[in-house]
Amino acid sequence: MTRDNVKAVVIKHLAQAVDTIDAAKVDTSQSMKALGANSLDIVEVVSAAMRELKIKIPRSELAKLTNVDQLVDLLHNTAEQAKTQAKTT
């Protein structure tokens, strides 16, 4: 799965959670709060993205993130690690 695929998943769920977001115009260098998401929206976006990508990330890791790009990178890297581990087992 490419980083762009992961980014599309995150933006899709962000646009579903926040009515005012235009998925085509999301600036991923901004935080979800800056884009109009409240704390419940953020939890839903992250949870839905992890479910769709079939990965889990500890909350302690998620708490360090400050923008959408960082979330996309973390999800992508975790998905790649999971794929690699699945091949070796």
N, C-alpha and C positions, 0 to 999 in steps of 0.2 A: 504494500500500500504506500502510495507516495504521500509526501507532505501536503500536496495540493488536494488530495482526496480527503485527508484529515481536516484540512482547513475548510473544505466544502461542508463536511459533516458539522463542524462547530458553527459555522455561519448559518447553516440551515436551522439548527436548533435554536440559535440566538434569535433569528428572525421569527421563529414560531413563538418564542417566549416573550418577545418585546414587539408589540404591534407597530411601534414607530420606526423600527429598523428596516431599511431597504437592503436586502441581502447583497445587491449588486454594488452598494456603496459603502460597505463596512470597512472602516479603517482599522486594520488589525493591530496597529501600533498603539491603539487606545485601550483602556481598561473597559470591561463590560459595564461598569458603573457609568463611565463617561459616555458610553453609547446608549444609556438609558435603562439598563437592567438594574433591578433591585436585588437584594441578597437572595430572595427565593428564586428569582429568575436565574441567577448565576448557578445556584445548586441544581436547578432543573437542567440547564444547558450542559453542565459538566456531567451530571448523571446520565442524561440521554446520550451524550457523545460516547461515554465509556461503555454504555450498554450496546450501542450500535457497533462500536469497534471491538467489543468483547474483551475489554481490558479493565484492570482495576489499578487505581493510583491512590496511595495513602493520602489522607487529608493533610498531613504535615507537609507533603510535597506541594499540594495544591495551594496551601496557604502562602507559599513563597512567591506565587505568580503575581505580576502586576499588569499584564496586558494580554490580549487575545493571542498575539504571536507566541508568547511564552507558553500558553496553554496548548496551542497547536504543536509546538516543538516537543513538549513533554508527552502529549498523547502519541505523536508520531514515533518518538524514540521508544516509548514503552511498547507500542504495537510491534515495532521492529524487533525489540528484545524478546517479546513473547513468541514471535514467529521463529526466531533463531533457536530459542529453547525448545520449541515444539519439534523442530527438525532434528535436534540432537537427542531427543528422548525416544 
